[in-house]
Amino acid sequence: MHDDAQAGARRLLITLLFVGTALNYVDRQVLALLKPTLEAEFGWTDQEFAHLGSVFQLSAAFALLAVGWFVDRFGVRLAYGIAVAVWSAAGMAHAAAASVSQFVVARSVLAVAESVNTPAAVKAAATYLPLTQRSMGLGLVNTAPNIGAILTPLLIPPLALAFGWKAAFIVTGGLGFVWLAFWVFGTKQLQPVNVAKNAALDGKWADLLRDRRTWTVVGAKALTDCVWWFVLFWSTDFLVKTFGLSQAEVGVPNAIIFVGAALGAFSCGFLFPALLKRGWTVNRARKTSMFLYAILILPIPLALQAPGPIAAALIIGLALFAHQGFSTNIFGLAADTVPTSRVAGAMALGGVAGNLTGTGIIELTGWCLTNGVGYWPMFAIAAGAYLMALAFIHLMQPDIRAIDEG
């Protein structure tokens, strides 16, 4: 009976992490989707819009320096609950903004709180899920941003057109408080796994920074996260500028892009365990999975020559399929190899690196558009980033071994 209760509690945990992560990306994507409307109202240029995106990325990067400690010190339940409450309130505060500076303040608070999400989710998987369930759980959770990104472009533009852009921020932010009630009462029965194995380990920064496994995660996130942030922040603008789409028309192509991303994250939850069942080592299964996803992203520059928005969306969607499959493997790599007491810290440092490179590519895009270069440099970067990341992972960890393997 106890095992059945824990199995049910773990399923509920994955569900809540899934929904919380989806809301995380809904809240952050609203601004990008409303760019044409807000651009007209506030007179933003491409470079100013890029700076607003950079504020989010830099705020999240600096916050992540403390997020690992925060989650490791106070635990997933308390840390994640506080974070969702704060980011939901910050999301709603966008509706009260009347100037760029007020958007900057709301955006900064949103970024700080939302930075807790990924370290908390990976910490939860490492703490409460056994190795055989971890990749599936992380795959499902990593599908959530894409579900949010699919629904948001379909729902937010019509909502904004019907009730105004402020309503979009109020509704999406308010959903977080509904989630919070389920989180508080739904995670009380969870029991951690492998406590004894990790009890002697500590989460000091010195230990974290000396560990090659930490830097493996950091380097992989730095090389690949910039692609995700580029597509998340600029895909709407790319479709509007390239194909002349209106605010109402951009929803379907955007949704197609993130359907591909959702399928990619979900696919990793099946691929890696399937390779393990064939008798492959963790090392071989992880790196083979990553190589397959890295190959799939190579055609992304073809989106620049696509004959229409749907074709471009399908090409970019394939790239995000590959990104999310690769990214889920990075999450699994961290959960499998980094001691549980330090996994949130390692993911937080990875998040810092990813946000900094994300800031770089967002600013680069703004500069390229302002100076007539166009989108091609960012698409070229995206094509090669994942093979470089895999080479870095192999250099740092020639033989990946999960802690659970001993």
N, C-alpha and C positions, 0 to 999 in steps of 0.2 A: 504493500500500500504506500509505503514511504517512497519507493522508487517511482511508482505511478504519479505521486504528488509532485516529485521533483521533475519528472518528464513534462508534466503539464505546466509547471512553473517555468521551465526552460523554454517551452513553446511560447508562453505568454511574454517572456522576456524578449525573445526574438521579434515577436509581433510589435511590442512597444518600441523597441529600438528601430524597427523598420519604419513605423509611423513617425517617430520623432525625427529620424533622419530625413524622411520625405518632407516634413514640415520645415526643417532646417533649410532645405534647398528651395522650397516654395517661397519662403520669406526673402531669401537673397536674390531670387530670380525676378521678382516683381519689378524691380528698378530697371533691369535690362529690357524687359518686355514693354515697359511704358516709356522707353527712351524717346520715341517720336513725339508722344504727347507732352512729356516733360521738357523736351528740347524746345518745342514750340512755345510753351508757357514761360520757361525761364531763360530762353535764348542761349542754351549751352552749345558750345562747339565740340567737335570730336575730342580735342585735346582736354577740354574741361571735363568731359564725360570720362575720359581715361583717368584723369586725376581723381575723380570721385571713386572709381573702381580701385585705384591704388590706395586710397584712404582705407578702404575695407581690407585689402590684402595686408597692408602694413600693420593695421590695428590688430588683425588676427595673428600676424606673425609675432608681434611683441607679446600679445596675450599668451600665446602658446608656450612662451618661456616659463610661465607660471602654471599653465594648465596641467601639465604632467604631474607636478607636485600636488596641485589641488585635487586632482582625481585620485592619485595614489594615497594622499593623506586622508581624505574624507570619504573615499569609496564612491562607487558608481551611483548608488541610489541617491545620496544627498547631492553630490556634485552635479549630476545630470539634471536632477529636478530643479535646482537653483538656476542652472544655465537656461533651461527652456523657459522658465518664468521671465527671466531678464530679457532674452532675445525676443520673446513674444511681445513684451511691453515696448521694446525698442522698435520692433516692426510696426506696431500701431502708431508710434510717435512720428513716423514719416508723414502721416496724414496731417499733422499739425505744422509741418515745415513750410515756411513761406520764402525761404532763400536758400542759396547753395550752402551757406555756412551752417544753417540748421539741418540740412540734409546730411552734411558731413558729421555733425554731432550724433544724429540718430544712427547713421551708418557705422560709426566707430563703435558705439555701444553694442549694436547688433553683431558686429564682427567679433568683438571680445567674447560675448556670450556664446556665439555659435562655434567658436573655436574649440569648445569643450566636446563637441559631438563625436568626432572621430576617435580621439583618445579614449573617451568613455565607452564607446561601442566596442573597440578592440579589447579594452580592459575587461569589459563584461564577458566577451567571448572567451578570453583567456582564463578568467576566474571561474565561470559557471558552466562552460561547455567542455566536454572531453574532446580529445584530438580528432576522433572519428566524426564528430558532429560540427567541428569548428569551421571547416571550410564551407559547409553548407550554410551554417548560420551567418558567417561573414558574407557569403555570396548573396544571401537574401537581403541582409542589411545594406550591402553595397548596391543592390538593385534599387533601393529606396530613393536615392537622389534622382534617379532617372524617372521613376514613377512621378515624383514631384515635378520634375522638369517636363514630363509629358502632359500632365494635367494642367500645369500653370499656364502654358501658352494657349490652351484650349478654353480655359475658364476666365483668366484675368482680363484679356482684351474685351470680351463681351461685357464682363462685369463693370469695367472702367467706362465703356461706352454708354452703358445703361445708367450707372449711378455716380460716375465720376471717378477720377483716379484715386481720390482719398479713400473711397470705399474698399478698393482693392487691398490697401495696406491694413485697414481696420479688420476686415474679414479674415485675412490670412494670419494676422497676428493673434486674433482672438481664438483661433483653433488650438493654439499652443496651450492655453489655459484649460481647455477641455481635456487634452492629452494628459496634463499634469495630474488631474484627479485619478485617472486610471493608473498612472505610474506610482503614485503614493501608496495606493491600496493593493496594487497587483504584483508587487515585487517583494513582499514581506517574507515569503516562504522559501526563497532561494537559498541554496546551500552551495558554497564553493567547492571546486574539485582540486585535488593535488595541493592542498594547503600545506601539508607537512613537507613536501618536496621543496617548496619555496619559502618556508617560514624563516629559514636562516639568512635569506637574501635581503639586502636592504635597497633602498631607492635613492642613495646619495648620488649627487651629480657627478662626483669623481668616478664612481663605479660605472655610471652610465656612459660617461665620455671616454673611458678607457676601453670600452667594449666594441670590438669590430662589428658585432651584430647590430649595435646602435647605428653605426656609420653606414652600414649596408642599407638600412631603412632610410636614413637621411639622404644619401646620394640618390637612391632610386626614386624617392619622392621629389627631390629637386629636379631631376631630369624629366619626369613625366607629368607632374601636377600642373606645370605651366600650360600644357596642352588643354587640360580640362578647363582651367580658368579662362583661357583664350576663347574656347568655344562657348562656355557658359555666358561670358560677358559680351562677346562680340557677334555671336551667330545671328541674332536678330538684325543687327545693323548690316552684316554682310548680305543677308537675304534681301533686305530693303534696298540697299544701294545697288546691288548687282542685278536684281530682277525687278526693281520698281514696285515692290509689294507695299500695300497699305497696312496700317495697324491691324485691321480685321483679317487680312489675308495671310499674315505671317504665322498664325497659330499652327496650322496643319504641317507645314514644313519643319517648324521647330519641334513639334511633337514627334515627327518621324525620326528626327535626329536622336532624340532621347529614348525612343523605343529601342533603337539599336544599342544604346548604352545600357538599358535595363537588361536586355537579352545577354549582353556580354558579361555583366556581373553575375547573372544567374547561371550562365554556362560554366563558369569557373567552379561553382558549387557542385557541379556534376563531374567535370573533367578531372580535377585533381584527385578526388576519392576513387574515381574509376581507374586511374593509373596506379594508385596505391593497391587496389584490389588485384591488379594484374601482377603484383609482386615487385613493382618498381620501388626504389628507395625514395625517401622524401626529396633528396637532392635531385634525382633524375626527373621525378614527377613535376616538381616546381619549375625547374629550368626548361623542361620541354613545353610545359603549358605557356610559360612566358615567351618562349621563342615563337610559338604558333601565333600568339596575339601580336607580337612585334612585327611579324610578317604582314599581318592583315591591315596594319595601319599605313603601310607604304604608299597605297594609291591615293591618299588624301589630297595631294595637290591637283588631282584631276577635277576636283570640285570647282576650281577656278575656270575651267573650260566647259562646265556642264551646260547643256542646252536649255535647262529650265530649273526652277526652284526645287521641284520634286527630285530630279536627278541629283542635284547638288546635295540635297538633304540625305538622300540614300548613301552617297559617298561619305559624307561627314558622319552619318549614322554608323557606317561600317567602322570608321575610325574610332568612334566612341565605344562601339562594341569591343574593339581591341583594347582601348584604354581601360575600360572597366574590368575586363577580364584580367589584364595585367595588374591593375591596381588591387583587385581582390587578392591576387597572389602575393602582393607586397604585404597586405594586411595579414594574410595567413602566415607569411614568413615571419613577421613580427610576433604574432601570437604563439607560433610554434617554437621559436628559437630564443626569444628574449625572456628572461625570468619574469614571472608574473608580477612581482613586486615593482618591476621597472618598465613594464610594457607601455603603460600610458605615457611615461616620460619619453621613451623612444619614439612613440607615435607623435608626441607633441613636437619633438625636435624635427621629425620628418615633416610635420605640418608647417613649422617655421620655414624650413627650406623650400617647401612647395609654394608657400605664400609669397616668399621673396622672389622666386623665379616667376611666379604668377604676376607679381607687380611689374617685373621687367618686361614680360611679353605684352601686358596690357598697355604699358607706356610706349613700348615699341610700336604697337598697333596704332595708337593715337598719333605718334610722330609720322609713321608711314602714310597714314591717310591724310594728315595735314600737309605733307610735303609731296603728295602725288605718287608715292611709291606703290601704293595698293596693298593688297593682302598677301601677296606671294611669299614674303620672307617668313611669315608665321606658319604658313602651310608647309614650307620646306623644313622648318624646325620640327614641326609635329611628325613629319614622316620618319626622321632619323632618330628621334629621341628614345625610342623604346629598345632598339638594338643597342644603343649606347648604354642604357640603363642595365640591360641584361649582362653586357660585358663587364660593367662595374660590379654587379652582384657576384658574378663568377670570380672576379679578381679578389673581392673581399672575402667571399665564402666559397672556396672551391668545392667543399663537401658540406652541404647543409645538413645539419642533424637537429631533429626536434628534441626539446628537453624531455618530452614524454618517452623518447626512445632510450634515454639513459646515456 
